[in-house]
Amino acid sequence: MGEQGGQELRLSLAAELLRGGTPVRLEVTGHSMSPLLRSGDVVTIEPLAGRRPSLGDVVAAAPGGRLLVHRLVGWDRGRALCRGDVAAEADPTTSPEDMLGKVTRVERRGRHVRFGLGVERLPIALLSRLGLLRAAARVRHGR
């Protein structure tokens, strides 16, 4: 099995564990949640177990069967609106059944990282929803 197939299998297994009520630890790939989450970080995701996540939480969702870890930035007619903090646009709205868990811990190179999961998650969610975090990241990196 190739690297891509192995990654898909791990994510599918993680989604099933979360649906069954078991917490998971996953290595993050990609940059859509930078700087909170960086490729190679390890996140702990606790199952929602029927609870509704709060605005600003970093959640694991499986819209269309694909596992994403993005920030909850709003609700639209009972469906979750999630977005990577520096993503170009929001994800398609997600049904409550596809909301699987929320990130409760971030580790970088074996050390705990605290950023964006406390009370600061609300203003970060607003800035993310408006696309301002992406704009700030582009300015920071000179693009």
BELSULRA-V333353 format. One record per residue. N is the residue number from 1. PHI is phi in whole degrees, 0 to 359 (NA if undefined). PSI is psi as a letter, one per 30 degrees, with the letter a starting at -180 (* if undefined). BURIAL is I if it has 16 or more other C-alpha atoms within 10 Angstrom, else O. Layout:
<<N	PHI	PSI	BURIAL> <N	PHI	PSI	BURIAL>>
This chain:
<<1	NA	k	O> <2	286	l	O> <3	303	e	O> <4	298	e	O> <5	296	e	O> <6	295	e	O> <7	297	e	O> <8	298	e	O> <9	296	e	O> <10	299	e	O> <11	291	e	I> <12	296	e	O> <13	296	e	O> <14	300	e	I> <15	299	e	I> <16	294	e	O> <17	297	e	O> <18	296	e	I> <19	300	e	I> <20	275	g	O> <21	93	g	I> <22	258	k	I> <23	296	l	I> <24	226	l	I> <25	242	k	O> <26	228	k	O> <27	274	k	O> <28	279	k	I> <29	236	k	O> <30	97	l	O> <31	231	g	O> <32	293	f	I> <33	251	g	I> <34	294	k	I> <35	268	f	O> <36	302	e	I> <37	243	k	I> <38	241	l	I> <39	306	k	O> <40	102	f	O> <41	296	l	I> <42	246	k	I> <43	248	k	I> <44	258	k	I> <45	243	k	I> <46	264	k	I> <47	298	k	I> <48	285	f	I> <49	49	h	O> <50	85	f	O> <51	280	k	O> <52	272	k	O> <53	292	l	I> <54	265	l	O> <55	306	k	I> <56	94	f	I> <57	296	k	I> <58	267	j	I> <59	242	l	I> <60	256	k	I> <61	227	l	I> <62	233	i	I> <63	290	k	I> <64	65	g	O> <65	83	f	O> <66	259	k	O> <67	280	k	I> <68	238	k	I> <69	241	j	I> <70	222	l	I> <71	273	k	I> <72	283	j	I> <73	249	f	I> <74	171	l	I> <75	232	k	O> <76	224	j	O> <77	53	h	O> <78	83	f	O> <79	253	k	I> <80	282	k	I> <81	251	j	I> <82	244	l	I> <83	203	k	I> <84	291	k	I> <85	304	e	I> <86	241	g	I> <87	288	l	I> <88	295	e	O> <89	207	l	O> <90	288	l	I> <91	289	l	O> <92	301	k	O> <93	301	k	I> <94	241	k	I> <95	289	l	O> <96	304	e	I> <97	293	f	O> <98	270	f	I> <99	274	j	I> <100	258	e	I> <101	190	l	I> <102	229	k	I> <103	288	k	I> <104	243	f	I> <105	205	k	I> <106	234	k	I> <107	236	k	I> <108	234	k	O> <109	51	h	O> <110	83	f	O> <111	245	k	O> <112	295	k	O> <113	243	k	I> <114	245	j	O> <115	198	j	O> <116	84	g	I> <117	247	f	I> <118	264	b	O> <119	297	f	O> <120	290	f	O> <121	296	f	I> <122	291	e	I> <123	295	e	O> <124	296	e	I> <125	299	e	I> <126	296	e	I> <127	297	e	I> <128	294	e	I> <129	301	e	I> <130	279	f	O> <131	80	g	I> <132	284	f	O> <133	293	e	I> <134	296	e	I> <135	298	e	I> <136	296	e	O> <137	295	e	O> <138	294	e	O> <139	295	e	O> <140	300	e	O> <141	264	g	O> <142	69	g	O> <143	248	*	O>>
